[in-house]
Amino acid sequence: MMASASNLKFHFHARSVSLSSKHHPLIQQADGQLDRIRCLDAAASPLLSLASSRISCLEEFYDSLDDLLLLLYTKQSFACEEHRDELLDQSLRPLDLCSSTRM
């Protein structure tokens, strides 16, 4: 006896991918430092200590941004040795800029 199409039962297993709603800790760190910079800009005081705080916050932000960029490109770039030195040089440029600004 042949089964009719209406008697056939299909079983499907659904899978879902559950992605975290949280950002990577480096992204959260950079966002927090950006907020600190914005708060200091909102204060807009000409005091030297505030200017020093702004530069310090900016340096921390660049460090976090640098860490984040390294996270994204490290696996790819370090796999190829010729790009390793170039990547490291590029990652030090913002820090060098902040260091020379402080002097």
N, C-alpha and C positions, 0 to 999 in steps of 0.2 A: 504494500500500500504506500502510496506516495503522499508525503506530507504537504499540505497546502502552505502557501506563503504566509498566511495569517497565523498558522500554528508555530512557525519558526520563532524562536526567541533568541535575540542577540544580547550578549552580555559585553558591555564595554566598561573598561576600567578607566575612570578619569583620574588624571594626575594634575596636581597643581604645584606650582613653584611658589613657595612662600619666600618673598624677599624681605629683608629687614627694612624697616622704615627709617632706621637711624643712618646717619651719614658716617663716613669713616672718621675716626678720632682726629686725624690731621685736618680734615675739612672743618670739623667743629672748632678745632683750635684756631685755625686761620680766621673763621668767622668771628670768634670771640675777640681776637686781636684787632680785626677790622672795626668791630663795635667800639673798642677802647679808643681807637684812633678817631672815630667819628665823635665820641664824647669829648675828647680833648679839643677837637676842632670846634665843637659847639661852644666850649668855654671861651675860646678866642681871647685869651689873656696874653699880653706882651711879655710876661715874666720869663726870664731866662730859664728858670727851672721847668716851666711848662713847655718851653721849646725843647729842652733836653728830654723831657718825658715823651714828647711827640716823636723825636728821633729814635728814642729807645723803643717805643711801641712800633714804629715803622720798621726798625731793624728786626724785632721779634716777628712781625708779620712776614717780612721777606724770608726769614729763616723757616717759618712754617710753610710758606709757599714753596720754598726750595725743597723742603722735605716732601711735600705733596707731589711736586714735579718729578722728583727722584723716584718716588714710589711708582708713578705711572710709567716711567721710561727705563727704570733700572734693569728690569728683567730683559727687555729687548736690547737695550744698548750695551749692557755688560756681556751679553751673549756674543757680541761682535767687538773684539778688542780695539779696533781702530776708532770706535766712537767713544770709548771709555774716557780717554783724556779730554776730549772735547766736551763731554757732558760734565765732567768734574770742573773744568775751567768755567763753563757757563754757570754752574751752580754757585761758584764763588764770587761772581761779578756783583750781585746785589749786596752781599756782605762787605765787599771791598768798597763799594760806593757809600754804604752807611758808615763804615769805619773812617773813610776820608772826610765825610761830612761832619763827624763828631770833632775832628781835630781843629 
